[in-house]
Amino acid sequence: MLRVLIRLYLITIVTFSAAIYMIPDLVIKVFHERFLSYNLDQSRGLQDLIVKQFHQVPTAQWTSLAQDLDQQFQPLEIALVRIDDADFSRYEHERLQRGEKIVRMGNWGWRTLSVAPLDGTLAVKLTVPPDPMDVNLLYWSINALIGAALLACLLIWLRPHWRDLERLKSTAERFGKGHLSERTQIPPRSNIGSLASVFDTMAGDIENLLNQQRDLLNAVSHELRTPLTRLDFGLALALSDDLPAASRERLQGLVAHIRELDELVLELLSYSRLQNPAWVPEQVDVPLDEFIDSILGSVDDELESPQIVIDVLLHGQLERFSLDPRLTARALQNLLRNAMRYCEKRIQVSVQVQPQGCEIWVDDDGIGIPDDERERIFEPFYRLDRSRDRATGGFGLGLAISRRALEAQGGTLTVEPSPLGGARFRLWLPTAV
C-alpha cells in the first residue's frame, strides 16, 4: 500500500506542479489584452507622478533626476532611455512614438517593465527586478508546504482504504492457507464494502463446496471399507477350502484387487484428513539422524531389487528438530517409494539443518520428470503418461499427500532435476517459533 500512496502522491504533485506553471501562461495568452490593459491601469498613476517630476525640471537635469529617483525607488530601477532603443519591440516603438505608455508582463501576468515617454526622443523606464534569493526560497517553501498539505490530505483519504484493503489481503491469505471460515468483517459503509461483500460470499460458497466434497469423500470412504472387509473375509474363508488350482488363482487375484481398493480408501481418508483446516499438526523434538534411519528401515523391505543402494548424507551437526513425526514420516516414505519405483540403481537422502529450518532432499538416478509436469504431479490422482499402469504408478495420491503433509506444518515440497540424473524432491520445514 505504501507504493500506492507514493504513486498517487507523485501523480498528484506532478500534475499540480505542471498545472501551476502551464495554466497561468495559457490563461494569460488567451486573455493577453485584458491583462495588458489591467497592468497599464495599475501603473498609470506611478508613471504620471514620475513623468511630472521630470517635467518640473530642465531637460539638462533629467539624468541626475533619474539617478536620484533610482536611489529612492530601490529595489525598483528607474532609468532614462531613448524611444528608439533596440531593446523595444516594433509594437512598443510605435506606441512610445504616439506618446502612449507600455508595459511588459512576466510570470502570472505580473508587471516587469513599464515605460512612459517624456518627449519625442526620451522615455523613463521603470524595471521590476527579479525577486531576491531569500524571497524565492520563501515562495518555494510555500510550495513545499502545499505539497505537504496535499500529502496529509491523501493520507487522511487513503487510510480507511489502506486499512480495509490490508484486512481483505490478510483474509485472502488466511483463506488460501486453509482457514475457510475467515471473513473480512468489513462494514458495508466502507469504500470497498461491496468488494468485501462479494469476497465473503465467494468464500462462503467455496467453504460450503469444500466441506460437502470432504464430507462426501469421508462418507464414501467409510462406507466402502465395510463391504470390502466383508469381501476380504469371505474370500479368505473360501481360500481355506480345498479348491482347484485355477479357482484358487482366480480367488487370490480377487483378494489382491480388494486389498488394492482398501489401500485406495486408506489413501483417500488420509488426504481428506489433511484437507481439514481445523486439524493442527503436533510438534515433537526428534533426533533427525535416528528419525531418518527409522524411515529407511520402514521401507527397506519394499526394495524390489537388492542392487538398489540408498545413500544417506548428513550435512553438518544434526540437532534435534521440531516437526510432526507422523506427517513427515508419511511424506518421506511416499517419496522413497516413488524413488524406488523409478530409480535405476541409486537413491540418495540428504539432510541439512539451518537456522531458518530443515532441508531434506530425496534424489534418484531414474528418468526424471519433464519440466511441464513438475507441478502437476502433486495434483490428486494425476499420474505421468509413463506410469498409467497402477502396478508402477500407484493411485496418484502419494505425492499430493506428501505435499499437503509438509504444507500443514508450514513447509514446502518441490521437485527439480537431480545431480544423479533423475528427480530431486526437496522438503523444507521451517523452524518452530
C-alpha positions as CSV (number, residue, x, y, z in Angstrom):
1,M,0.0,0.0,0.0
2,L,2.9,2.3,0.6
3,R,3.7,2.1,-3.1
4,V,0.1,3.0,-4.0
5,L,0.4,6.1,-1.7
6,I,3.8,7.1,-3.3
7,R,2.5,6.7,-6.8
8,L,-0.7,8.6,-6.1
9,Y,1.2,11.4,-4.4
10,L,3.7,11.6,-7.3
11,I,0.9,11.8,-9.8
12,T,-0.9,14.5,-7.8
13,I,2.2,16.6,-7.1
14,V,3.5,16.4,-10.7
15,T,0.0,17.3,-12.0
16,F,-0.2,20.2,-9.5
17,S,3.2,21.5,-10.5
18,A,2.6,21.2,-14.2
19,A,-0.8,22.9,-13.8
20,I,0.5,25.8,-11.6
21,Y,3.1,26.7,-14.3
22,M,1.3,25.9,-17.5
23,I,-2.3,27.0,-16.9
24,P,-1.4,30.7,-15.9
25,D,0.6,31.1,-19.1
26,L,-2.2,29.6,-21.1
27,V,-4.8,31.9,-19.5
28,I,-2.6,35.0,-19.9
29,K,-2.1,34.2,-23.6
30,V,-5.8,33.8,-24.2
31,F,-6.7,37.0,-22.3
32,H,-3.5,38.9,-23.1
33,E,-5.2,42.2,-23.9
34,R,-7.2,42.2,-20.7
35,F,-4.1,41.6,-18.6
36,L,-2.2,44.2,-20.5
37,S,-4.8,46.9,-20.0
38,Y,-5.1,46.0,-16.3
39,N,-1.4,46.4,-15.8
40,L,-1.4,49.7,-17.7
41,D,-4.2,51.0,-15.4
42,Q,-2.3,49.9,-12.4
43,S,1.0,51.6,-13.4
44,R,-0.6,54.8,-14.8
45,G,-0.6,56.7,-11.6
46,L,3.0,55.9,-10.7
47,Q,4.2,56.7,-14.3
48,D,2.3,60.0,-14.3
49,L,4.0,61.1,-11.0
50,I,7.4,60.2,-12.3
51,V,6.8,62.0,-15.6
52,K,5.6,65.1,-13.7
53,Q,8.8,65.0,-11.7
54,F,10.9,65.2,-14.9
55,H,8.7,67.9,-16.5
56,Q,9.2,70.1,-13.4
57,V,13.0,70.4,-14.0
58,P,15.0,71.5,-17.1
59,T,15.9,68.8,-19.6
60,A,19.6,69.1,-18.7
61,Q,18.8,67.9,-15.2
62,W,16.9,64.8,-16.3
63,T,19.9,62.5,-16.0
64,S,20.7,63.5,-12.4
65,L,17.0,63.3,-11.5
66,A,16.8,59.8,-12.9
67,Q,19.7,58.8,-10.7
68,D,18.1,60.3,-7.6
69,L,14.8,58.6,-8.3
70,D,16.6,55.3,-9.0
71,Q,18.0,55.5,-5.4
72,Q,14.7,56.5,-3.9
73,F,12.7,53.7,-5.6
74,Q,15.1,50.8,-4.8
75,P,14.8,47.9,-5.4
76,L,12.8,49.3,-8.4
77,E,15.1,50.5,-11.2
78,I,14.5,53.9,-12.9
79,A,16.4,55.0,-16.0
80,L,16.3,57.3,-19.0
81,V,16.2,55.5,-22.4
82,R,15.8,56.5,-25.9
83,I,12.4,55.8,-27.5
84,D,14.2,54.1,-30.5
85,D,16.2,51.8,-28.1
86,A,16.9,48.4,-29.7
87,D,15.5,46.7,-26.6
88,F,12.0,47.8,-27.5
89,S,9.9,45.8,-30.0
90,R,8.4,47.3,-33.1
91,Y,5.0,47.4,-31.4
92,E,6.5,49.2,-28.4
93,H,8.3,51.7,-30.6
94,E,5.1,52.6,-32.3
95,R,3.2,53.2,-29.0
96,L,6.0,55.3,-27.5
97,Q,6.2,57.4,-30.6
98,R,2.5,58.1,-30.3
99,G,3.1,59.2,-26.7
100,E,1.4,56.1,-25.2
101,K,2.7,54.1,-22.2
102,I,3.9,50.5,-22.5
103,V,4.2,47.6,-20.0
104,R,5.7,44.2,-20.1
105,M,4.3,41.2,-18.2
106,G,6.2,38.2,-16.8
107,N,5.0,35.1,-14.9
108,W,1.5,35.1,-13.6
109,G,0.8,38.3,-15.5
110,W,2.9,40.4,-13.1
111,R,4.4,43.7,-14.5
112,T,8.1,43.5,-15.1
113,L,8.6,46.7,-17.1
114,S,6.8,50.0,-17.6
115,V,7.9,52.8,-19.9
116,A,6.4,56.3,-20.2
117,P,7.5,58.8,-23.0
118,L,8.9,62.2,-21.8
119,D,9.2,63.8,-25.3
120,G,9.7,62.6,-28.8
121,T,13.1,61.3,-28.0
122,L,13.4,60.1,-24.4
123,A,11.4,58.0,-22.1
124,V,11.6,57.0,-18.4
125,K,11.8,53.2,-17.8
126,L,10.8,51.6,-14.5
127,T,12.0,48.0,-14.2
128,V,10.8,45.4,-11.6
129,P,13.9,43.3,-10.9
130,P,13.7,39.5,-10.1
131,D,12.9,38.5,-6.5
132,P,15.9,38.1,-4.3
133,M,17.1,34.6,-3.2
134,D,15.5,34.7,0.3
135,V,12.1,35.7,-1.2
136,N,12.4,32.9,-3.8
137,L,13.1,30.5,-1.0
138,L,10.1,31.6,0.8
139,Y,8.0,31.1,-2.3
140,W,9.4,27.6,-2.7
141,S,8.7,26.9,1.0
142,I,5.1,27.8,0.3
143,N,5.0,25.3,-2.5
144,A,6.6,22.7,-0.2
145,L,4.0,23.3,2.5
146,I,1.3,23.0,-0.2
147,G,2.8,19.6,-1.2
148,A,2.9,18.5,2.4
149,A,-0.7,19.6,2.9
150,L,-1.6,17.5,-0.2
151,L,0.2,14.5,1.2
152,A,-1.6,14.9,4.5
153,C,-5.0,15.0,2.7
154,L,-4.1,11.9,0.7
155,L,-3.1,10.1,3.9
156,I,-6.4,11.0,5.5
157,W,-8.3,9.9,2.5
158,L,-6.2,6.7,1.9
159,R,-6.1,5.5,5.5
160,P,-9.5,3.8,5.6
161,H,-8.9,2.3,2.1
162,W,-5.5,1.1,3.3
163,R,-6.9,-0.4,6.5
164,D,-9.7,-2.2,4.7
165,L,-7.5,-3.4,1.8
166,E,-5.0,-4.8,4.3
167,R,-7.8,-6.6,6.1
168,L,-9.0,-8.0,2.8
169,K,-5.5,-9.1,1.9
170,S,-4.8,-10.9,5.2
171,T,-8.2,-12.6,5.0
172,A,-7.4,-13.8,1.5
173,E,-4.0,-15.1,2.6
174,R,-5.5,-17.0,5.6
175,F,-8.3,-18.3,3.4
176,G,-5.8,-19.5,0.9
177,K,-3.9,-21.4,3.6
178,G,-7.0,-23.4,4.5
179,H,-8.8,-21.3,7.1
180,L,-12.1,-21.5,5.3
181,S,-14.1,-19.7,8.0
182,E,-12.2,-16.5,7.6
183,R,-14.2,-13.4,6.5
184,T,-13.2,-9.8,6.0
185,Q,-15.6,-8.3,8.6
186,I,-15.5,-5.1,6.6
187,P,-18.7,-2.9,7.1
188,P,-20.9,-2.1,4.1
189,R,-20.3,1.6,4.6
190,S,-16.6,1.1,3.7
191,N,-15.5,2.3,0.3
192,I,-14.6,-1.3,-0.6
193,G,-17.7,-2.7,1.2
194,S,-19.2,-4.1,-2.0
195,L,-15.9,-5.8,-2.9
196,A,-15.6,-7.3,0.6
197,S,-19.2,-8.5,0.4
198,V,-18.5,-10.3,-2.9
199,F,-15.4,-11.8,-1.4
200,D,-17.2,-13.0,1.7
201,T,-20.0,-14.5,-0.4
202,M,-17.4,-16.3,-2.6
203,A,-15.5,-17.5,0.5
204,G,-18.8,-18.9,1.9
205,D,-19.6,-20.7,-1.3
206,I,-16.1,-22.2,-1.5
207,E,-16.2,-23.3,2.1
208,N,-19.6,-25.0,1.6
209,L,-18.4,-26.7,-1.5
210,L,-15.2,-28.0,0.0
211,N,-17.0,-29.1,3.2
212,Q,-19.6,-31.0,1.1
213,Q,-16.8,-32.6,-1.0
214,R,-14.8,-33.6,2.1
215,D,-17.9,-35.0,3.8
216,L,-18.9,-36.9,0.7
217,L,-15.3,-38.3,0.4
218,N,-15.3,-39.3,4.1
219,A,-18.7,-40.9,3.9
220,V,-18.0,-42.9,0.7
221,S,-14.6,-44.0,2.1
222,H,-16.0,-45.2,5.3
223,E,-19.0,-46.9,3.6
224,L,-16.6,-48.7,1.2
225,R,-14.5,-50.2,4.0
226,T,-17.3,-52.3,5.4
227,P,-18.2,-54.3,2.3
228,L,-14.5,-54.5,1.3
229,T,-13.8,-56.1,4.7
230,R,-16.6,-58.5,4.3
231,L,-15.4,-59.5,0.8
232,D,-11.9,-60.0,2.0
233,F,-13.1,-62.1,5.0
234,G,-15.4,-64.2,2.7
235,L,-12.6,-64.8,0.1
236,A,-10.3,-65.8,2.9
237,L,-12.8,-68.4,4.1
238,A,-13.3,-69.6,0.5
239,L,-9.5,-70.0,0.1
240,S,-9.3,-72.1,3.3
241,D,-11.3,-74.9,1.5
242,D,-9.8,-77.3,-0.9
243,L,-10.2,-75.7,-4.4
244,P,-8.9,-76.5,-7.8
245,A,-5.7,-74.6,-8.7
246,A,-7.4,-72.4,-11.3
247,S,-10.2,-71.4,-8.9
248,R,-7.7,-70.7,-6.2
249,E,-5.6,-68.5,-8.5
250,R,-8.8,-66.5,-9.5
251,L,-9.8,-66.0,-5.9
252,Q,-6.3,-64.8,-4.9
253,G,-6.5,-62.3,-7.8
254,L,-9.8,-61.0,-6.4
255,V,-8.2,-60.8,-2.9
256,A,-5.4,-58.6,-4.4
257,H,-7.9,-56.3,-6.1
258,I,-9.9,-56.0,-2.9
259,R,-6.8,-55.1,-0.9
260,E,-5.9,-52.6,-3.6
261,L,-9.3,-51.0,-3.2
262,D,-8.8,-51.0,0.6
263,E,-5.4,-49.3,0.2
264,L,-7.1,-46.6,-2.1
265,V,-9.7,-46.0,0.6
266,L,-7.0,-45.5,3.2
267,E,-5.2,-43.0,0.9
268,L,-8.4,-41.1,0.4
269,L,-9.1,-40.9,4.1
270,S,-5.5,-39.7,4.7
271,Y,-5.8,-37.0,2.1
272,S,-9.2,-35.9,3.4
273,R,-7.9,-35.6,6.9
274,L,-5.0,-33.4,5.7
275,Q,-7.5,-31.2,3.9
276,N,-9.3,-30.4,7.1
277,P,-8.3,-26.8,8.1
278,A,-9.3,-27.4,11.8
279,W,-6.7,-30.1,12.1
280,V,-3.5,-28.9,13.8
281,P,-0.2,-30.9,13.4
282,E,1.7,-31.8,16.5
283,Q,5.2,-30.6,17.1
284,V,7.7,-33.0,18.6
285,D,11.5,-32.6,19.0
286,V,13.1,-35.6,17.3
287,P,16.8,-36.5,16.7
288,L,17.0,-36.2,12.9
289,D,19.6,-39.0,12.3
290,E,17.5,-41.5,14.2
291,F,14.3,-40.3,12.6
292,I,15.7,-40.7,9.1
293,D,17.1,-44.1,10.0
294,S,13.7,-45.4,11.2
295,I,12.0,-44.2,8.0
296,L,14.6,-46.0,5.9
297,G,14.1,-49.1,8.0
298,S,10.3,-49.0,7.4
299,V,10.7,-49.0,3.6
300,D,13.8,-51.3,3.4
301,D,11.7,-54.4,2.9
302,E,9.9,-52.9,-0.1
303,L,13.1,-52.7,-2.3
304,E,12.2,-54.6,-5.4
305,S,15.9,-55.1,-6.4
306,P,18.7,-55.9,-4.0
307,Q,21.0,-53.9,-6.3
308,I,19.4,-50.6,-5.4
309,V,21.6,-48.6,-3.0
310,I,20.2,-46.0,-0.6
311,D,22.9,-43.4,0.5
312,V,22.3,-41.0,3.4
313,L,24.2,-37.7,3.6
314,L,24.0,-35.8,6.8
315,H,25.4,-32.3,6.4
316,G,26.9,-30.7,9.4
317,Q,25.9,-31.3,13.0
318,L,22.4,-32.6,13.1
319,E,20.5,-31.4,16.2
320,R,17.0,-32.2,17.4
321,F,14.3,-30.6,15.3
322,S,10.7,-29.9,16.0
323,L,8.3,-31.5,13.5
324,D,5.2,-33.7,13.2
325,P,6.8,-37.2,13.1
326,R,3.8,-39.0,11.6
327,L,3.2,-36.5,8.8
328,T,6.9,-36.1,8.0
329,A,7.5,-39.8,8.0
330,R,4.5,-40.4,5.7
331,A,5.8,-37.8,3.2
332,L,9.3,-39.2,3.2
333,Q,8.0,-42.8,2.9
334,N,5.9,-41.8,-0.2
335,L,8.9,-40.1,-1.8
336,L,11.2,-43.0,-1.1
337,R,8.7,-45.5,-2.6
338,N,8.4,-43.2,-5.6
339,A,12.2,-43.2,-6.0
340,M,12.3,-47.0,-5.6
341,R,9.8,-47.3,-8.3
342,Y,11.6,-45.3,-10.9
343,C,15.3,-45.3,-10.0
344,E,18.0,-47.4,-11.8
345,K,20.4,-48.4,-9.0
346,R,20.8,-45.5,-6.6
347,I,18.8,-43.3,-4.2
348,Q,20.3,-40.6,-2.1
349,V,18.8,-38.9,1.0
350,S,20.4,-35.7,2.2
351,V,19.6,-33.7,5.4
352,Q,20.8,-30.3,6.4
353,V,19.6,-28.1,9.3
354,Q,19.8,-24.4,9.0
355,P,18.8,-21.6,11.4
356,Q,15.7,-21.0,9.4
357,G,14.6,-24.6,9.1
358,C,15.4,-28.2,8.0
359,E,16.0,-29.2,4.3
360,I,15.8,-32.8,3.1
361,W,16.5,-34.0,-0.4
362,V,15.5,-37.3,-2.0
363,D,17.4,-37.9,-5.2
364,D,17.2,-40.8,-7.7
365,D,19.1,-41.8,-10.9
366,G,15.9,-42.6,-12.8
367,I,14.5,-41.0,-16.0
368,G,13.4,-37.8,-14.2
369,I,10.3,-35.6,-14.6
370,P,9.6,-33.3,-17.6
371,D,9.6,-29.6,-16.8
372,D,5.9,-29.1,-17.7
373,E,4.9,-32.0,-15.4
374,R,6.7,-30.9,-12.2
375,E,3.7,-29.1,-10.7
376,R,1.0,-31.4,-12.0
377,I,2.5,-34.5,-10.3
378,F,1.3,-33.0,-7.0
379,E,-2.3,-33.0,-8.1
380,P,-4.5,-35.7,-6.7
381,F,-5.0,-38.8,-9.0
382,Y,-2.6,-37.3,-11.6
383,R,-0.1,-39.8,-13.0
384,L,2.5,-39.3,-15.6
385,D,1.9,-41.0,-19.0
386,R,4.7,-43.5,-18.4
387,S,3.1,-44.6,-15.2
388,R,-0.5,-45.1,-16.2
389,D,-0.4,-48.6,-15.0
390,R,-1.2,-48.8,-11.3
391,A,1.4,-51.5,-11.0
392,T,4.0,-48.9,-11.3
393,G,2.2,-45.6,-10.9
394,G,0.1,-46.1,-7.8
395,F,-3.1,-44.2,-7.3
396,G,-1.7,-40.7,-7.9
397,L,-2.3,-39.7,-4.3
398,G,1.2,-40.3,-2.7
399,L,2.8,-37.0,-3.9
400,A,-0.4,-35.0,-3.2
401,I,-0.4,-36.4,0.4
402,S,3.3,-35.7,0.8
403,R,3.0,-32.0,-0.2
404,R,-0.1,-31.5,1.9
405,A,1.7,-33.1,4.9
406,L,4.5,-30.6,4.5
407,E,2.2,-27.6,3.9
408,A,0.3,-28.5,7.1
409,Q,3.5,-27.8,9.0
410,G,4.2,-24.6,7.2
411,G,6.8,-26.3,4.9
412,T,7.1,-26.9,1.1
413,L,7.7,-29.8,-1.2
414,T,9.1,-29.1,-4.7
415,V,10.7,-31.1,-7.5
416,E,13.7,-30.3,-9.6
417,P,16.4,-32.1,-11.7
418,S,18.7,-34.3,-9.6
419,P,22.5,-34.3,-9.9
420,L,22.2,-38.1,-10.1
421,G,20.2,-37.7,-13.4
422,G,16.7,-38.4,-12.2
423,A,14.4,-36.3,-10.0
424,R,15.1,-34.5,-6.8
425,F,12.4,-33.8,-4.3
426,R,13.2,-31.0,-1.9
427,L,11.4,-30.9,1.5
428,W,11.6,-27.8,3.6
429,L,10.3,-27.5,7.2
430,P,10.6,-24.1,9.0
431,T,12.0,-23.8,12.5
432,A,9.2,-23.7,15.0
433,V,8.6,-20.3,16.5
